[in-house]
Amino acid sequence: MSTQNETKLWNAVLNRDTSATGEFVYAVKTTGVYCRPTCASRRPLRKNVEFFETTAEAREHGYRACKRCRPDEVAGNRSANPINAVVHELARQIEANPEQTFRLAQLAQRAGYSPFHLQRNFKAIIGSTPKEYQTAARLRTLKQELRKDAPVSDAIYQAGFGSGSRVYEKADGQLGMTPSEYRSGGKGLTISYASGRTPLGLLMIGATDRGICFLQFGDSDRALQAELRRQFPAAAVQPMPAAYEEQFESWMAALNRHLRGLEPRLDLPLDVRGTAFQLIVWRYLQKLPYGEVRSYSEVAEAIGKPSAARAVARACASNSVALLIPCHRVVRGTGELGGYRWGVQRKRVLLDTERAASKR
């Protein structure tokens, strides 16, 4: 490989150039790993870097795949570029026409792949199945129509759900409220709250009868209650009833085990609210492996929105449920921690704890 070409490749690594993904990988002699050009890990010294056209070539030279950027996965493998482009185009079509019914078999036939192959690659690249992606697009349209003061029934059909029962089935897990509740800002909902001490300070939980909608760190109960009421101004907010104290204690116990690195996976009920884009970002973050991080641009690329790194950052900043949606696992492209609404020091401790626990 010529010196001039290596200089070009090194510049792509320095700039974390997303257009170079799949064109080559770079390997670091001191760590023994190979990475995508966009890897969020700390930049190595130039003298310690080798370039390879394929991941197979890097493995032949004794290097192993980076666990952070996963260069062997579909989005980072040059041989997978055709399916990568096909998946992104299908995602754009689904988002542009949420009212249409896109069946997996039809999408696969249009793309020229088997349904199984398309579904597997769509989920690997976008972070959700075609059906999940279409549901998110329809929910986005539904919210837009509701904000226009359209009748609820009209908004439901305009979004392509076909019937009121279909959208109400999706409301608990993805919309977070029924359409009428969303339109009224949560009016009629009851949110119960309680707080407890953790290794990272005071933590307050707010929950509806569907799940946790508020999970945040703070300096005092008063400040956290004020924030809860600010985020849900139309809901009835009350202290956690005695009947639910046992449930709250079990949640707090799980959270404390998680914060100590003893319980990597949190499986607590969620009742989150957000735009279709936010829901896609949050769902992707929930699938990030424990102890690993991604850059904002990598998240944007993974959900099929490569130019939406700033929107990804805003979605992370809008997260109301710390830990359950692990926005702390997203860092700047330079490898720096970046911001965290509950403090950069907490973010650093969270990541250090996860990395140490994942090595046990």
Protein Blocks (a to p, Z undefined) as FASTA:
>chain_A
ZZklmmmmmmmmmnopaklgojaccddfklopacdfklcbdcddfklpccdfbfklmmmn
opacdfklommbmklpmklmmmmmmmmmmmmmmmmmmmbccdfklmmmmnopafklmmmm
mmmmnopafklmmmmmmmmmmmmmmmnopafklmmmmnonopaklmmmmmmmmnopafkl
mmnnopaiacdddddddfkbccdddddfkbcfbdcddfbfklmmmmmmmmmmmbccdddd
fklmmmmmmmmmmmmmmmnopambacddddddddfklmmmmmmmmmpcghiacdfklmmm
mnopaklmmmmmmmmmmpcbghjlccklpccfkopnbjafebjklmmmmmmmmmmmmmZZ
